[in-house]
């Protein structure tokens, strides 16, 4: 069996948007809608983890007045 390709953030987000569209259409049987919901929640969890990882990477080092280094989030560095 071939390994699944890891989806990019954008591909996963598009997948969630497509799932939402299908569910909002009301055309899915209940069991299919539940499966879509579960799949969407799993994708959202993965998206949230990826966003948290990206936020951690955006942390910058700032040299404090006393010469020590401290980590601060990027948005506080302005």
Secondary structure by P-SEA (a helix, b strand, c coil): ccccccccaaaaaaaaaaaaaaaaaccccaaaaaaaaaaaaaaaaaaaaaaaaaaaaabbbbbccccbbbbbcccccc
